[in-house]
Amino acid sequence: MNHARSSRARWIAVVVSAVLMPACGSTGSPGGSNPNGILWNSQGSSNPPQNGQPTPGWIDPNQGVVGPIGISNIIVSTDDATYDGFFPSGGGLSGNGPANVGKIQYIPGLFHPLSTDTGSVAITSRESLLEGDINAYRQTKLGNIGGGGLGGGIIVGTTSGIILAGHFEATKSARAHCNHYAKYHGGFPPGQNFEGDDLLVTAPGTPAFTPGTPQLEPGIGPPFVAELGRLGKLDVVANAGASIAISGAGYDEADPVETFLVTNVPNVLLDMTWTNLAVGHWRGGPDLFYWNIIFLSDPTPAN
């Protein structure tokens, strides 16, 4: 594919409602027995020099692609949930764990990511910058609501809030959506992906539609969380959500992405429905730079 292709952005996909239900207190893990769930664990190592030559640390094959326009950052990452495997108890790693303890399988043999964790600042610093830019825009435009604005305070995580709280699981889901399309598919949809998952709903009859899998908590009846889109498959549900997908050579940094958002979808950025914001990013693949911005209303769990 020609890497000189023009930049492009995909319009938002908005889910206006979803069934709100409780979610598990523990989530998956990148490997071993991790009581903290699917939190990032460094896979790097510090090895002594060999024959006078330094030995590089471990490099994950899920690394960024070196492109023709200066994409040179090595991205070390862990896909802690894929369509083939999700370990809500932290009992193993999708695809190569020591044992499939507590493994939930949506599409056997399909290791396309649903959740991607990373400690690479090439990714996380840009995600944080765009998240901060969006909240600063909201504060600038909405700061005088009710007279007197924020008054030096910040309202966080309520339906009347201006500054939106981050969401850990949604961030990893947004990053995985970017990672997924950089590695495996052409195009970059904001909504229903190649397998059939939208942000909060799953299309019946698609490979991703797996009724009854998983039933993570006793007493949960249809629709099960696995039928509630990319986030549902990570045991996250919300009252409403919006997904914006942007990709292309022109979106190498947060600033041009913010410019696109402010110019084209200011109504989404300023919607007072939202309580949470998540920004995912990936570098590499046919479109070179990928961004997925997720807005949520009252997600469970809250982070």
C-alpha positions as CSV (number, residue, x, y, z in Angstrom):
1,M,0.0,0.0,0.0
2,N,1.3,3.5,-0.8
3,H,2.4,5.2,2.3
4,A,2.1,8.6,0.6
5,R,-1.7,8.2,0.7
6,S,-3.6,11.2,2.0
7,S,-4.7,11.5,5.6
8,R,-8.2,10.5,6.4
9,A,-10.6,10.5,9.3
10,R,-13.7,8.4,9.9
11,W,-16.8,10.0,11.3
12,I,-18.0,9.1,14.7
13,A,-20.1,6.2,15.6
14,V,-22.4,7.1,18.5
15,V,-24.2,4.5,20.7
16,V,-27.0,6.2,22.4
17,S,-27.8,3.6,25.0
18,A,-26.7,0.2,26.4
19,V,-27.9,-2.0,29.2
20,L,-26.1,-1.0,32.4
21,M,-25.2,-4.0,34.5
22,P,-22.6,-4.7,37.2
23,A,-19.1,-5.8,36.2
24,C,-16.4,-8.0,37.6
25,G,-14.1,-6.5,40.1
26,S,-11.1,-8.2,38.6
27,T,-10.0,-8.2,35.0
28,G,-7.5,-10.1,32.8
29,S,-3.7,-10.0,33.0
30,P,-0.8,-9.9,30.6
31,G,0.6,-13.1,32.2
32,G,1.2,-15.2,35.2
33,S,-1.0,-14.8,38.3
34,N,-1.5,-11.1,38.6
35,P,-3.9,-10.1,41.4
36,N,-4.2,-6.6,39.9
37,G,-5.9,-7.7,36.8
38,I,-5.0,-6.5,33.3
39,L,-2.5,-3.9,34.5
40,W,0.6,-3.4,32.5
41,N,3.7,-5.5,33.5
42,S,7.0,-4.6,32.0
43,Q,8.3,-7.3,29.7
44,G,11.7,-5.7,29.3
45,S,14.9,-7.1,30.8
46,S,18.3,-5.7,31.7
47,N,21.0,-8.1,30.5
48,P,24.7,-7.8,31.2
49,P,27.1,-7.1,28.2
50,Q,28.3,-10.1,26.2
51,N,31.8,-10.0,24.9
52,G,32.0,-6.3,25.4
53,Q,28.8,-5.7,23.5
54,P,25.5,-4.6,25.2
55,T,22.7,-7.1,25.0
56,P,19.3,-5.4,24.1
57,G,16.3,-5.9,26.3
58,W,13.4,-8.1,25.2
59,I,11.5,-6.6,22.4
60,D,7.8,-7.6,21.9
61,P,6.9,-8.6,18.3
62,N,3.9,-6.2,18.7
63,Q,6.2,-3.3,17.9
64,G,5.5,-0.3,15.8
65,V,6.3,-0.4,12.1
66,V,9.2,1.7,10.9
67,G,7.7,3.9,8.2
68,P,9.2,6.0,5.5
69,I,8.4,9.3,7.2
70,G,10.4,8.9,10.4
71,I,8.3,6.5,12.5
72,S,11.2,5.0,14.4
73,N,9.9,4.4,17.9
74,I,9.9,0.8,19.1
75,I,6.6,0.2,20.8
76,V,6.7,-2.6,23.4
77,S,3.2,-3.7,24.1
78,T,1.1,-6.6,25.5
79,D,-2.2,-7.6,24.0
80,D,-3.7,-8.7,27.3
81,A,-7.1,-9.6,25.7
82,T,-7.7,-10.8,22.2
83,Y,-10.6,-12.4,20.5
84,D,-9.0,-15.8,21.2
85,G,-8.5,-15.2,24.9
86,F,-9.4,-13.0,27.8
87,F,-8.4,-13.9,31.3
88,P,-10.6,-11.9,33.7
89,S,-8.9,-13.5,36.8
90,G,-5.4,-12.8,35.6
91,G,-4.7,-16.5,35.1
92,G,-2.7,-16.4,31.8
93,L,-1.7,-14.5,28.7
94,S,-3.8,-14.8,25.5
95,G,-2.1,-17.0,23.1
96,N,1.0,-18.1,25.1
97,G,0.1,-18.3,28.8
98,P,1.4,-21.2,30.8
99,A,-2.1,-22.5,31.2
100,N,-5.6,-21.4,30.1
101,V,-6.8,-20.7,33.6
102,G,-10.1,-18.9,33.5
103,K,-9.8,-18.3,29.8
104,I,-12.8,-16.9,28.0
105,Q,-12.7,-17.4,24.3
106,Y,-14.7,-15.4,21.8
107,I,-13.3,-16.5,18.4
108,P,-10.9,-19.4,18.8
109,G,-7.5,-18.9,17.1
110,L,-8.1,-15.2,16.3
111,F,-5.4,-13.2,18.2
112,H,-6.6,-9.8,17.0
113,P,-6.4,-7.4,20.0
114,L,-9.3,-6.2,22.2
115,S,-7.0,-4.6,24.8
116,T,-3.5,-3.4,24.4
117,D,-1.3,-2.3,27.2
118,T,2.0,-0.5,26.8
119,G,4.6,1.5,28.7
120,S,6.1,3.1,25.6
121,V,6.0,6.9,25.9
122,A,5.8,7.2,22.1
123,I,2.2,6.1,22.6
124,T,1.2,7.1,26.1
125,S,2.6,10.6,26.1
126,R,0.6,11.5,22.9
127,E,-2.6,9.9,24.3
128,S,-2.3,11.9,27.5
129,L,-1.6,15.1,25.5
130,L,-4.7,14.8,23.4
131,E,-6.8,13.9,26.4
132,G,-5.6,17.0,28.1
133,D,-6.2,19.1,25.0
134,I,-9.8,17.9,24.8
135,N,-10.5,18.7,28.4
136,A,-8.9,22.1,28.1
137,Y,-11.2,22.8,25.1
138,R,-14.2,21.7,27.2
139,Q,-13.1,24.0,30.0
140,T,-12.6,26.9,27.7
141,K,-16.0,26.5,26.1
142,L,-18.1,25.3,29.0
143,G,-16.4,27.0,31.9
144,N,-19.0,29.7,32.4
145,I,-22.0,27.3,32.6
146,G,-24.2,28.3,35.5
147,G,-22.5,31.7,35.9
148,G,-19.0,32.1,37.3
149,G,-17.6,29.0,35.6
150,L,-15.6,26.5,37.5
151,G,-14.5,29.0,40.1
152,G,-11.1,27.4,40.4
153,G,-12.6,24.0,41.0
154,I,-12.9,21.0,38.7
155,I,-16.0,18.8,38.5
156,V,-15.0,15.3,37.6
157,G,-16.9,12.3,36.6
158,T,-20.5,13.5,36.8
159,T,-23.1,14.1,34.1
160,S,-22.8,17.8,34.9
161,G,-19.0,17.8,34.8
162,I,-16.8,19.7,32.4
163,I,-13.5,17.9,32.9
164,L,-13.9,14.3,31.9
165,A,-12.3,11.5,33.9
166,G,-10.1,9.1,32.1
167,H,-10.9,5.4,31.9
168,F,-8.2,2.8,32.1
169,E,-10.0,-0.1,30.3
170,A,-11.4,2.1,27.6
171,T,-8.0,3.6,26.9
172,K,-6.6,0.1,26.4
173,S,-9.6,-0.8,24.2
174,A,-9.1,2.4,22.1
175,R,-5.4,1.6,21.7
176,A,-6.2,-2.0,20.7
177,H,-8.6,-0.7,18.0
178,C,-5.8,1.3,16.5
179,N,-3.3,-1.5,16.9
180,H,-5.8,-4.0,15.4
181,Y,-6.3,-2.0,12.2
182,A,-2.7,-1.1,11.8
183,K,-1.7,-4.8,11.8
184,Y,-4.6,-6.7,10.3
185,H,-7.1,-4.7,8.3
186,G,-7.4,-1.9,5.7
187,G,-9.6,1.2,6.5
188,F,-10.3,2.3,10.0
189,P,-13.9,2.3,11.2
190,P,-15.2,4.3,14.2
191,G,-18.0,1.8,14.8
192,Q,-18.5,-1.8,13.8
193,N,-15.1,-3.5,13.3
194,F,-14.2,-6.3,10.9
195,E,-15.3,-9.0,13.4
196,G,-18.7,-7.3,14.1
197,D,-18.1,-5.4,17.4
198,D,-19.1,-1.7,17.7
199,L,-18.1,0.2,20.8
200,L,-21.0,-0.9,23.0
201,V,-23.0,-3.3,20.7
202,T,-22.3,-6.4,18.6
203,A,-24.0,-7.0,15.3
204,P,-26.0,-10.3,15.4
205,G,-24.8,-12.9,13.0
206,T,-21.2,-11.7,12.9
207,P,-18.2,-13.7,14.2
208,A,-18.0,-11.5,17.3
209,F,-21.6,-12.2,18.3
210,T,-21.2,-15.0,20.8
211,P,-24.4,-15.1,22.9
212,G,-23.9,-16.3,26.5
213,T,-20.1,-16.0,26.3
214,P,-18.9,-15.0,28.8
215,Q,-21.2,-15.0,31.8
216,L,-18.7,-13.3,34.0
217,E,-21.0,-12.8,36.9
218,P,-23.8,-15.0,38.3
219,G,-27.3,-13.7,37.6
220,I,-26.5,-11.7,34.5
221,G,-29.0,-12.5,31.8
222,P,-29.3,-11.5,28.1
223,P,-27.8,-9.4,26.7
224,F,-24.5,-10.8,28.1
225,V,-21.5,-8.5,28.2
226,A,-19.9,-10.4,25.3
227,E,-22.8,-9.1,23.1
228,L,-22.1,-5.5,24.1
229,G,-19.3,-4.6,21.8
230,R,-15.6,-4.2,22.2
231,L,-16.0,-2.8,25.7
232,G,-18.5,-5.4,26.7
233,K,-16.0,-8.1,25.9
234,L,-13.7,-6.5,28.5
235,D,-16.5,-6.5,31.0
236,V,-17.2,-2.8,30.7
237,V,-20.6,-1.3,30.0
238,A,-21.9,2.2,29.8
239,N,-25.2,4.1,29.4
240,A,-24.0,5.8,26.2
241,G,-20.8,6.2,24.1
242,A,-19.2,7.7,21.0
243,S,-16.2,6.6,19.1
244,I,-14.1,8.7,16.7
245,A,-11.5,7.1,14.5
246,I,-8.8,9.2,12.7
247,S,-5.8,7.9,10.7
248,G,-3.4,9.1,8.2
249,A,0.1,10.6,7.6
250,G,-1.1,14.0,8.7
251,Y,-2.0,12.9,12.2
252,D,1.5,12.1,13.7
253,E,0.9,14.2,16.8
254,A,-2.0,15.3,19.0
255,D,-2.3,18.9,17.7
256,P,-3.6,18.0,14.2
257,V,-6.0,15.5,15.7
258,E,-7.4,18.2,18.1
259,T,-7.7,20.6,15.2
260,F,-9.7,18.0,13.2
261,L,-12.0,17.3,16.2
262,V,-12.6,21.0,17.0
263,T,-13.3,21.8,13.4
264,N,-15.5,18.8,12.5
265,V,-17.1,17.5,15.7
266,P,-17.2,20.2,18.3
267,N,-20.7,19.1,19.4
268,V,-19.4,15.7,20.4
269,L,-16.5,17.2,22.3
270,L,-18.8,19.6,24.2
271,D,-21.6,17.1,24.9
272,M,-22.6,17.3,28.6
273,T,-23.7,13.7,28.5
274,W,-20.2,12.4,28.8
275,T,-18.5,11.5,32.1
276,N,-15.4,9.8,30.8
277,L,-12.8,10.1,28.0
278,A,-10.3,7.7,26.6
279,V,-7.7,8.3,23.9
280,G,-5.9,5.4,22.1
281,H,-3.0,5.7,19.6
282,W,-0.8,3.5,17.5
283,R,2.1,4.3,15.1
284,G,2.7,2.1,12.1
285,G,0.7,0.2,9.6
286,P,-0.7,1.3,6.2
287,D,-2.2,4.5,7.5
288,L,0.9,5.3,9.6
289,F,-0.8,7.0,12.5
290,Y,-4.1,5.8,14.2
291,W,-6.2,7.5,16.8
292,N,-9.4,6.3,18.5
293,I,-11.2,8.7,20.9
294,I,-13.9,7.3,23.1
295,F,-16.5,9.2,25.1
296,L,-18.6,7.4,27.7
297,S,-21.5,8.1,30.0
298,D,-21.4,6.5,33.4
299,P,-19.4,3.4,32.6
300,T,-19.2,0.4,34.9
301,P,-16.7,-0.1,36.3
302,A,-15.9,3.6,36.7
303,N,-12.3,3.1,35.6
